[in-house]
Amino acid sequence: MFDALATKNACVQWIRDFFEANGPGCNAVIGISGGKDSSIAAALCVEALGKDRVIGVLMPQGEQHDIDKAHMLVNHLGIKHYVVNIKDAVDGVLNNMPKELDVTAQSVQNLPPRIRMSTLYAVSQSCNGRVCNTCNLSEDYVGYSTRYGDSVGDFSPMSNLTVTEVKKIGHLLGLPHELVEKVPIDGLCGKTDEENLGFTYAELDVYIRTGEIADAAKKELIDRKHKANLFKLQLMPAFDAKIPVKA
């Protein structure tokens, strides 16, 4: 029952309204990986603001095997883009870690997306920008993002849309099929998203929208991931200081 056209049009208007309220004349700044999410987010911003107000930032870490897809996207949309290689920044942090600190594999994996977000904000602040978050509902639901990395931004056009819905909008926007249907790889450990998650996005999307899933083990896994990662979607807890008044 998903109406891709109506949703796309409403999202485009929402982006326009956001910029009117939070920076008239500002640019949308988007990290471009070559995957479906950054491609579709960029295309939505182009339709909302025009290609002259959308800036893509490609951030390989050394050599990126699929960087050609990122170039395909910026060329297809005709948007200005910058390439910032983050390898030196990542290596600089890791090489200067205290020798006595046992840096975990997960810390190493999550450092690049956090440096990429810092890079995006540096570019954005230098070109009158607002950073576009490119997460979708499916990833957010099970915490498949890096806190203070790809999980943040100034505005998020797709965080209430599942992967299935996002892809339908991508096709509607006329993006190349190979970008919309590109098998998602996390870029951290080399595995596909679905290999890491333990279930397919198709299964997850149906469960999110209908509560139905045939495999009880996968239901338990999804529920566990959702509960464990809810903190990523919430504001930082803050102590509510009720200052006592002296008598």
Secondary structure, 3 states (H helix, E strand, C coil): CCCHHHHHHHHHHHHHHHHHHHCCCCEEEEECCCCHHHHHHHHHHHHHHCHHHEEEEECCCCCCCCHHHHHHHHHHHCCEEEECCCHHHHHHHHHCCCCCCCCCHHHHHHHHHHHHHHHHHHHHHHCCEEEECCCCHHHHHCCCCCCCCCCCCCECCCCCCCHHHHHHHHHHCCCCHHHHCCCCECCCCCCEHHHHHCCCHHHHHHHHHHCCCCCHHHHHHHHHHHHHCHHHHCCCCCCCCCCCCCC
